[in-house]
Amino acid sequence: LYEVSCFNSDTKHTYVGKGIRLGDQFSTVIGDVLKGDHNAVYAGEYLVVYRTAADGSLKGRWVHALSGAHGEETLTPKK
């Protein structure tokens, strides 16, 4: 079990959540915790499934729990 935190440079928000690793696959439920920008605090909005790449990055696909919006992303470790 992992605690997840990543910064999205496009939205300027930090996403947080919980995840599980199985082999080279990492799955997480993650959300953009915002206070003041919305009428509520959001967390756990997205399901994301990643595969670990040779360079240590995580390449994955995500889906938004409510809207069904989906896409791909790559997470890069801080150096």
N, C-alpha and C positions, 0 to 999 in steps of 0.2 A: 504494500500500500504506500502510495506517495502523495505528498502535498505538492501541488503544482502552482507555480506563479510565473507568468510571462508578460512582458511589456509589448504592446502592439504600437509600433511607431506611427502607423497610419491614423489610429483612433486616439492615440495618446492616453490609453487606459491600460491598467494592469488587470489581467485575467487570472482568477484563482480557482482552484478546484481540487479534486481528488482523482487519483489514477491507480491503475494496476498494470504491472508488466508481466508478460508471458513470453519468454524467449526474446526475439527481436521485435516483438509487438508491444506497444504501449497504448492503452486506452484510458481516456479521462473524461470526466464530466466537469466542465469548466464554464465560468461565466465572468462577465464584466461587472464587478462590484462598483456601483456608482451611487453616490449619495449627493443629492442636490440637483443632479441632471435630470432625474426622473421622479415620479411620485412614489417610487418604491426602491428597494435595494434588490438588484438582480444578481443571482448566482446560479450556477448549474444550467445555464441556457443552452449549452452546446455539448454534443457528444463528438469526441475526436478520437480517431484511431491512427496511430503512427507506426512506422517501421524505422528502426535505427539504421542510419546509413554508415558507411565505413568511416566517414569523416566526423562522426559523432552527432551529426544533425539528425533531426527527426522529421521525416517526410510523411505527411498525413492528409486525411480527408476529414471534413467536419460537416455536421448537419445541425441546424438550429432547431431546438425542440418544439417551438411553437409555430414557426412559419414554414419550416421545411426547406428554407434556403440552405444551400450547400456549396462546398468548394474544396480547394486544396490549399495546403500551406506547408512551409518548411520552417522549423524552429532551429536556430543556430545558437550553440552554447556561447556564453560570454567568454572572452579571452582575457 
